[in-house]
Amino acid sequence: MTPRQVIDFAKKNGAEIVDLRFTDLPGLWQHFSISTNEFDTGLFQNGIGFDGSSIRGFQTIDESDMLLFPDPDTAFMDPFTSLPTLNLVCNIKDPLTGQPYTRDPRYVALKAEMYLKSTGLADTSYWGPEIEFYILDNVRFDQSYNYGFYYIDSDEGAWNSGNGDKPNLGYKPRYKEGYFPVPPMDSLQDIRSEMVKTLEACGIVCEVHHHEVGTAGQSEIDMRFTTLTAMADQVLKYKYIVKNVGMRHGKTVTMMPKPIFQDNGSGMHTHQSLWKNKKNVFYNAKNYALLSDTARYYIGGLLKHAAALCAFIAPTTNSYRRLVPGYEAPINLMYSQRNRSAAVRIPTYSTSEKARRLEFRSPDPSCNPYYAFSAMLMAGLDGVANKTEPPKPLDKNLYDLAPEEAAKVESLPGSLEESLDALERDNAFLTKGDVFTKDVITAWLDYKRSAEVEPMKLRPHPYEFALYYDI
């Protein structure tokens, strides 16, 4: 849409408020609102100011003034506000130079798409993340000097099968057995359907929804693939919608990668492909898994840089509670067709050229999608540029390998700290085309270490009391 068309769209839908949204460094939507009385085309041309020093990972207090510029193509009506509200996703600029802000995650994604075109390899990349999440009934957590705890609960939780505090009708999915049961075992069918219809009303095409493997309400809703920046926009819209539909039903939704001990974590398996002149660059009918040499080199780049990528695609300390053997966790740096124990899987549901793609299974939905998609693209393109050969595909369960064979398979880092160290060592592939500037990488490393890794190190873990209290 043009700015004029957005204003007409707002009037047609009776909008009284305009909500302006942007993304902070870790990847959460931030916003403020204006009255439609203040809404005109000048907003798109001149921007509107905000305090960048109050946003995580952005400016220092002496350089706090920043400008937001709405992208007219992102307009949608908010399905949850009492007053009719038009939402717009914004880009960020420096008010003195007029240049895009280097740490704006959305700007990084836009640059990644421009860099792809500049290589001549392809003109479009398509992205299809499978976002998993838990729908819970209760969550409590707190941390202080003399205590620390969390408590989550779900009516579906297998641990509630013996609960006599209220009428208990059974039908609790057993641990690791929540995949595809019909109601009443799947108690969340109607909520997920409402989530899908709300997503569709806001312009997101959905392909499927279902209960996932975990007990206690693990769910998945899959979006139709689209281009990189557009999909990153959609991921944040998706999170906003599923969380608010959950709240409407008295439920709480979390994309935390591993909220439940000894059950499946929530991943974001990410399908990706490259196209040029409407032809799939990843397709070759004569090769293994119908993959072109370009696709194989792209996989080589993903696997070569996987440790550094984890700093963006599995960017929380909790991510590494998920990335452990078992639970379908994609820790093995191999590729294979059909095989869900490999980090890169080649789906084989169809032999069509249009369907040929790879699925990188290591990302999780705690990531900032603008950074995560861009980093994966840059790693893949680096692999193509250097003709990086991945290890030979292994079409067997990698968790059942003999010890001597398993020892030859590299795996992902075991902690966020290791991933950040890997990113510090290996980041030149990200800076090509100025897609990730050095200040973005430095800001990411500093924030993650100071706000997440170090605070976690300082605090006693509850399980340490079970292990050591009687020493």
C-alpha positions as CSV (number, residue, x, y, z in Angstrom):
1,M,0.0,0.0,0.0
2,T,1.0,3.6,-0.4
3,P,0.8,6.0,2.6
4,R,-2.4,7.5,1.1
5,Q,-3.9,4.0,0.8
6,V,-3.0,3.3,4.4
7,I,-4.9,6.4,5.6
8,D,-7.9,5.4,3.5
9,F,-7.7,1.9,4.9
10,A,-7.7,3.3,8.5
11,K,-10.7,5.4,7.7
12,K,-12.6,2.5,6.0
13,N,-12.0,0.4,9.2
14,G,-13.0,3.2,11.6
15,A,-9.5,3.4,13.2
16,E,-9.3,5.8,16.1
17,I,-5.7,4.9,17.2
18,V,-2.5,4.2,15.2
19,D,-0.1,1.8,16.9
20,L,3.6,2.1,15.8
21,R,5.7,-1.0,16.4
22,F,9.4,-1.8,16.1
23,T,11.7,-4.5,17.4
24,D,14.3,-4.3,20.2
25,L,17.7,-6.1,20.0
26,P,16.5,-9.3,21.6
27,G,13.5,-9.5,19.3
28,L,10.4,-8.3,21.1
29,W,7.9,-5.9,19.6
30,Q,7.9,-2.4,21.3
31,H,5.2,0.2,20.6
32,F,3.5,3.5,21.2
33,S,0.3,4.9,19.9
34,I,-1.1,8.1,18.4
35,S,-4.6,9.4,17.6
36,T,-5.7,9.1,14.0
37,N,-6.2,12.9,14.4
38,E,-2.4,13.1,14.1
39,F,-2.1,10.6,11.3
40,D,-1.2,11.9,7.9
41,T,1.2,11.2,5.1
42,G,3.8,13.4,6.8
43,L,4.3,10.6,9.3
44,F,5.7,8.3,6.5
45,Q,7.9,11.1,5.2
46,N,9.2,12.7,8.4
47,G,9.0,10.0,11.0
48,I,8.2,10.3,14.6
49,G,10.6,10.5,17.5
50,F,11.2,8.1,20.4
51,D,13.8,7.5,23.2
52,G,16.3,4.9,21.9
53,S,18.2,4.8,25.3
54,S,15.2,3.1,26.9
55,I,15.2,0.2,24.4
56,R,17.3,-2.9,25.2
57,G,20.5,-2.9,23.2
58,F,20.0,0.4,21.5
59,Q,21.4,3.9,22.2
60,T,23.2,5.4,25.2
61,I,21.4,8.2,27.0
62,D,23.6,10.9,25.4
63,E,22.5,9.7,21.9
64,S,18.9,8.7,22.7
65,D,16.8,10.5,20.1
66,M,15.7,8.2,17.2
67,L,13.0,8.3,14.5
68,L,10.4,5.7,13.5
69,F,9.2,5.5,9.9
70,P,6.1,3.3,9.3
71,D,6.2,0.8,6.5
72,P,2.9,1.2,4.7
73,D,2.9,-2.5,3.5
74,T,2.7,-3.7,7.1
75,A,-0.6,-2.2,8.0
76,F,-3.3,-4.3,9.7
77,M,-6.2,-3.8,12.1
78,D,-5.5,-4.9,15.6
79,P,-7.9,-7.8,16.5
80,F,-7.7,-7.3,20.3
81,T,-8.0,-3.6,21.2
82,S,-11.3,-2.0,22.4
83,L,-10.9,1.0,20.2
84,P,-10.3,0.3,16.5
85,T,-6.6,0.4,16.1
86,L,-4.4,0.4,13.0
87,N,-1.0,-1.3,13.5
88,L,2.1,-0.4,11.5
89,V,5.6,-1.9,11.7
90,C,8.3,0.7,11.5
91,N,11.9,1.2,10.4
92,I,14.4,3.2,12.5
93,K,16.6,6.0,11.5
94,D,19.1,8.4,13.1
95,P,17.7,11.9,13.2
96,L,21.0,13.6,12.6
97,T,22.3,11.6,9.7
98,G,19.0,10.5,8.3
99,Q,20.5,7.0,7.8
100,P,18.9,3.7,8.8
101,Y,19.9,2.6,12.3
102,T,22.5,-0.2,12.1
103,R,21.1,-2.1,15.1
104,D,17.5,-2.0,13.8
105,P,16.9,-5.7,13.3
106,R,14.5,-5.1,10.4
107,Y,17.2,-3.1,8.6
108,V,19.6,-6.0,8.9
109,A,16.9,-8.3,7.2
110,L,16.3,-5.7,4.4
111,K,20.1,-5.6,3.8
112,A,20.4,-9.4,3.8
113,E,17.8,-9.5,1.0
114,M,19.6,-6.8,-0.9
115,Y,22.9,-8.6,-0.5
116,L,21.4,-11.8,-1.9
117,K,20.4,-10.0,-5.1
118,S,23.8,-8.4,-5.4
119,T,25.4,-11.9,-5.6
120,G,23.6,-12.7,-8.7
121,L,23.0,-16.2,-7.3
122,A,19.3,-15.6,-6.6
123,D,16.8,-12.8,-6.4
124,T,14.5,-14.2,-3.7
125,S,14.8,-16.3,-0.6
126,Y,11.7,-18.1,0.9
127,W,11.3,-18.8,4.5
128,G,8.9,-21.1,6.3
129,P,9.4,-21.4,10.1
130,E,7.4,-24.0,12.0
131,I,6.8,-22.3,15.4
132,E,6.1,-24.5,18.4
133,F,4.8,-23.2,21.7
134,Y,3.1,-24.2,24.9
135,I,-0.4,-23.2,25.9
136,L,-0.5,-23.2,29.8
137,D,-3.1,-22.5,32.5
138,N,-0.8,-21.1,35.2
139,V,2.8,-19.9,35.5
140,R,4.6,-18.5,38.5
141,F,8.3,-17.6,38.9
142,D,10.4,-15.5,41.1
143,Q,14.0,-15.0,42.1
144,S,15.5,-13.2,45.1
145,Y,18.5,-13.4,47.4
146,N,17.2,-16.3,49.4
147,Y,15.0,-18.2,47.0
148,G,14.4,-18.9,43.3
149,F,11.6,-21.0,41.8
150,Y,9.3,-21.5,38.8
151,Y,6.0,-23.4,38.7
152,I,4.0,-24.1,35.6
153,D,0.7,-26.0,35.2
154,S,-1.7,-27.1,32.5
155,D,-5.0,-29.0,32.8
156,E,-3.5,-31.2,30.1
157,G,-0.3,-31.9,32.0
158,A,0.3,-35.7,32.5
159,W,1.2,-34.8,36.1
160,N,-2.4,-33.9,36.7
161,S,-3.8,-37.3,36.0
162,G,-4.2,-38.0,39.7
163,N,-5.2,-34.5,40.8
164,G,-8.3,-34.6,43.0
165,D,-8.6,-30.8,43.8
166,K,-11.4,-30.6,41.2
167,P,-13.3,-33.0,39.0
168,N,-10.8,-34.8,36.9
169,L,-11.9,-36.2,33.6
170,G,-8.7,-37.8,32.6
171,Y,-7.5,-37.4,28.9
172,K,-4.0,-36.1,29.7
173,P,-1.5,-36.6,26.9
174,R,1.3,-38.8,28.2
175,Y,4.9,-37.5,28.2
176,K,6.2,-37.3,24.6
177,E,2.9,-38.7,23.3
178,G,1.0,-35.5,22.5
179,Y,1.4,-35.7,18.7
180,F,-1.9,-35.7,16.9
181,P,-4.5,-37.2,19.4
182,V,-8.0,-36.1,18.6
183,P,-10.2,-34.4,21.2
184,P,-10.9,-34.8,24.1
185,M,-7.2,-35.7,24.6
186,D,-6.4,-32.7,22.5
187,S,-8.3,-30.1,24.5
188,L,-6.9,-27.1,22.6
189,Q,-8.4,-27.7,19.2
190,D,-10.9,-24.7,19.3
191,I,-8.3,-22.3,20.7
192,R,-5.8,-23.1,18.0
193,S,-8.5,-22.8,15.4
194,E,-9.3,-19.4,16.7
195,M,-5.6,-18.5,16.6
196,V,-5.6,-19.6,12.9
197,K,-8.7,-17.6,11.9
198,T,-7.3,-14.5,13.7
199,L,-3.9,-14.9,12.0
200,E,-5.7,-15.2,8.6
201,A,-7.8,-12.1,9.4
202,C,-4.6,-10.2,9.9
203,G,-3.2,-11.3,6.6
204,I,-1.1,-14.4,7.5
205,V,-1.8,-17.5,5.4
206,C,-1.8,-20.6,7.6
207,E,-1.3,-24.2,6.4
208,V,-1.9,-26.5,9.4
209,H,-2.3,-26.5,13.1
210,H,-2.0,-29.4,15.6
211,H,-1.1,-30.6,19.0
212,E,2.7,-31.2,19.3
213,V,4.6,-34.0,21.1
214,G,4.8,-32.5,24.5
215,T,2.2,-32.9,27.2
216,A,0.7,-29.8,28.8
217,G,-0.5,-28.1,25.6
218,Q,2.4,-28.1,23.2
219,S,1.1,-26.8,19.9
220,E,2.1,-25.8,16.4
221,I,0.6,-23.5,13.8
222,D,2.5,-23.3,10.4
223,M,2.5,-20.3,8.2
224,R,2.7,-20.4,4.4
225,F,6.3,-19.5,3.3
226,T,7.2,-15.9,2.1
227,T,10.2,-13.7,1.7
228,L,12.8,-13.0,4.4
229,T,11.8,-9.7,5.9
230,A,8.1,-10.3,5.4
231,M,8.3,-13.6,7.3
232,A,10.3,-12.0,10.1
233,D,7.4,-9.4,10.3
234,Q,5.0,-12.3,10.4
235,V,6.8,-14.1,13.2
236,L,6.3,-11.2,15.5
237,K,2.7,-10.7,14.4
238,Y,2.2,-14.5,15.0
239,K,3.6,-14.3,18.5
240,Y,1.4,-11.3,19.3
241,I,-1.7,-13.0,18.0
242,V,-1.3,-16.4,19.6
243,K,-0.4,-14.9,23.0
244,N,-3.4,-12.6,22.9
245,V,-5.9,-15.3,21.8
246,G,-4.6,-17.4,24.6
247,M,-5.1,-14.6,27.1
248,R,-8.7,-14.2,25.8
249,H,-9.3,-17.8,26.9
250,G,-7.6,-17.4,30.3
251,K,-4.5,-19.2,29.0
252,T,-0.8,-18.2,28.8
253,V,1.4,-18.9,25.8
254,T,5.1,-19.3,25.9
255,M,7.7,-19.7,23.1
256,M,10.4,-20.5,25.7
257,P,12.4,-23.4,24.2
258,K,12.3,-25.8,27.1
259,P,9.8,-25.0,29.8
260,I,9.1,-28.6,30.9
261,F,11.7,-31.1,32.2
262,Q,12.0,-34.4,30.3
263,D,9.5,-33.6,27.6
264,N,10.0,-32.1,24.2
265,G,11.1,-28.5,23.8
266,S,9.7,-26.0,21.4
267,G,11.7,-25.5,18.2
268,M,11.4,-23.3,15.1
269,H,12.4,-25.7,12.2
270,T,13.1,-23.3,9.4
271,H,12.5,-24.2,5.8
272,Q,14.4,-22.2,3.3
273,S,15.1,-22.0,-0.5
274,L,16.6,-19.7,-3.1
275,W,14.9,-18.7,-6.3
276,K,16.0,-16.8,-9.4
277,N,13.7,-15.7,-12.2
278,K,11.0,-17.8,-10.6
279,K,13.1,-21.0,-10.8
280,N,14.2,-22.9,-7.7
281,V,18.0,-22.7,-7.4
282,F,18.0,-25.6,-4.9
283,Y,16.5,-28.2,-7.3
284,N,18.3,-30.8,-9.4
285,A,16.5,-34.0,-10.3
286,K,19.7,-36.0,-10.8
287,N,21.3,-35.4,-7.4
288,Y,20.8,-36.9,-3.9
289,A,17.5,-35.7,-2.4
290,L,16.9,-33.7,-5.6
291,L,19.3,-31.1,-4.4
292,S,21.4,-28.9,-6.6
293,D,25.1,-28.3,-6.0
294,T,24.1,-24.8,-4.8
295,A,21.8,-26.3,-2.2
296,R,24.5,-28.7,-1.0
297,Y,27.1,-25.9,-0.6
298,Y,24.4,-23.8,1.1
299,I,24.0,-26.6,3.6
300,G,27.7,-26.8,3.9
301,G,27.7,-23.1,5.0
302,L,25.0,-23.6,7.5
303,L,26.9,-26.6,9.1
304,K,30.3,-24.9,9.0
305,H,29.0,-21.8,10.8
306,A,26.5,-23.6,13.0
307,A,28.2,-22.8,16.2
308,A,28.3,-19.1,15.5
309,L,24.8,-19.2,14.1
310,C,23.5,-20.6,17.4
311,A,24.2,-17.2,19.0
312,F,21.3,-15.9,16.9
313,I,19.1,-18.9,16.2
314,A,19.2,-20.5,19.7
315,P,20.0,-17.3,21.6
316,T,18.9,-18.0,25.2
317,T,20.4,-20.0,28.0
318,N,17.2,-22.0,28.0
319,S,17.8,-22.9,24.3
320,Y,20.5,-25.4,25.4
321,R,18.0,-27.3,27.7
322,R,16.4,-28.2,24.3
323,L,19.5,-28.9,22.3
324,V,20.4,-32.2,24.0
325,P,20.3,-35.7,22.7
326,G,16.9,-37.2,22.3
327,Y,13.6,-35.3,22.2
328,E,14.1,-34.9,18.4
329,A,16.7,-32.3,19.3
330,P,18.7,-31.4,16.1
331,I,22.2,-31.2,17.6
332,N,24.1,-33.4,15.0
333,L,25.8,-31.4,12.3
334,M,24.7,-33.6,9.4
335,Y,22.2,-33.5,6.7
336,S,19.8,-36.1,5.4
337,Q,16.5,-36.6,3.6
338,R,13.6,-37.4,5.9
339,N,15.8,-37.7,9.0
340,R,14.7,-35.7,12.0
341,S,17.8,-36.5,14.0
342,A,20.0,-34.4,11.6
343,A,20.4,-30.6,11.9
344,V,19.4,-30.2,8.3
345,R,16.6,-32.3,6.9
346,I,15.4,-32.5,3.3
347,P,11.6,-33.0,3.3
348,T,10.5,-35.7,0.8
349,Y,6.8,-35.2,0.9
350,S,6.9,-34.2,-2.8
351,T,9.3,-34.5,-5.7
352,S,8.1,-31.3,-7.2
353,E,10.7,-28.6,-8.1
354,K,8.6,-26.0,-6.2
355,A,8.7,-28.1,-3.0
356,R,12.5,-28.6,-3.0
357,R,13.9,-26.9,0.1
358,L,16.0,-27.6,3.2
359,E,14.8,-27.6,6.8
360,F,17.3,-26.3,9.3
361,R,16.0,-27.8,12.6
362,S,18.3,-26.1,15.2
363,P,16.6,-22.6,15.5
364,D,14.0,-22.0,18.2
365,P,11.3,-19.4,18.6
366,S,13.1,-17.4,21.3
367,C,15.2,-15.9,18.5
368,N,15.0,-12.4,16.9
369,P,13.7,-13.5,13.5
370,Y,15.2,-10.6,11.6
371,Y,18.7,-11.5,12.9
372,A,18.2,-15.3,12.8
373,F,16.9,-15.5,9.2
374,S,19.6,-13.0,8.0
375,A,22.4,-15.0,9.7
376,M,21.2,-18.3,8.2
377,L,21.1,-16.7,4.8
378,M,24.6,-15.3,5.1
379,A,26.0,-18.6,6.3
380,G,24.4,-20.4,3.4
381,L,25.6,-17.9,0.9
382,D,29.1,-18.1,2.3
383,G,28.9,-21.8,1.8
384,V,27.9,-21.3,-1.9
385,A,30.6,-18.7,-2.5
386,N,33.3,-21.1,-1.1
387,K,31.8,-24.3,-2.4
388,T,31.7,-25.7,1.1
389,E,31.0,-29.4,1.1
390,P,29.0,-30.7,4.0
391,P,29.7,-34.1,5.5
392,K,28.2,-37.0,3.5
393,P,24.5,-37.4,4.2
394,L,23.6,-40.0,6.9
395,D,20.3,-41.7,6.4
396,K,20.1,-43.4,9.8
397,N,19.0,-42.5,13.3
398,L,22.0,-40.5,14.5
399,Y,21.1,-41.2,18.1
400,D,21.7,-45.0,17.5
401,L,25.1,-44.7,16.0
402,A,27.9,-46.9,17.4
403,P,30.2,-44.9,19.7
404,E,33.1,-44.9,17.2
405,E,30.8,-43.6,14.5
406,A,29.1,-41.1,16.7
407,A,32.4,-39.6,17.7
408,K,33.0,-38.6,14.1
409,V,29.8,-36.5,14.0
410,E,30.2,-32.9,15.1
411,S,27.5,-31.3,17.3
412,L,26.2,-28.0,18.3
413,P,27.5,-26.0,21.2
414,G,26.3,-27.0,24.6
415,S,25.6,-23.6,26.1
416,L,24.8,-20.0,25.1
417,E,28.3,-19.0,26.4
418,E,30.0,-21.4,23.9
419,S,27.8,-20.1,21.1
420,L,28.7,-16.4,21.8
421,D,32.4,-17.3,21.9
422,A,32.0,-19.0,18.5
423,L,30.3,-15.9,17.1
424,E,33.1,-13.7,18.4
425,R,35.6,-16.0,16.5
426,D,33.5,-16.6,13.4
427,N,31.6,-13.6,12.1
428,A,33.3,-12.4,8.9
429,F,30.6,-14.2,6.9
430,L,27.9,-12.0,8.5
431,T,29.6,-8.7,7.7
432,K,29.7,-9.3,3.9
433,G,27.8,-6.5,2.2
434,D,27.6,-4.7,5.5
435,V,24.6,-6.8,6.4
436,F,25.7,-7.3,10.0
437,T,27.9,-4.4,11.0
438,K,30.5,-4.9,13.7
439,D,28.5,-2.7,16.2
440,V,25.5,-5.0,15.8
441,I,27.6,-8.1,16.6
442,T,29.4,-6.4,19.5
443,A,26.1,-5.1,20.9
444,W,24.6,-8.6,20.7
445,L,27.6,-10.2,22.4
446,D,27.7,-7.6,25.1
447,Y,23.9,-7.8,25.8
448,K,23.7,-11.5,25.9
449,R,26.7,-11.9,28.1
450,S,25.9,-9.1,30.6
451,A,22.1,-9.6,30.7
452,E,21.7,-13.4,30.4
453,V,24.9,-15.5,30.7
454,E,26.6,-13.8,33.7
455,P,23.4,-13.4,35.8
456,M,22.6,-17.1,35.3
457,K,26.1,-18.0,36.4
458,L,25.8,-16.0,39.7
459,R,22.6,-17.7,40.9
460,P,22.2,-21.0,42.7
461,H,20.1,-23.5,40.8
462,P,17.2,-25.2,42.7
463,Y,18.5,-28.6,41.7
464,E,21.9,-27.8,43.4
465,F,20.1,-28.0,46.7
466,A,19.0,-31.5,45.9
467,L,22.6,-32.4,45.0
468,Y,24.7,-30.6,47.5
469,Y,22.7,-29.4,50.5
470,D,23.8,-32.3,52.8
471,I,27.5,-31.9,51.9
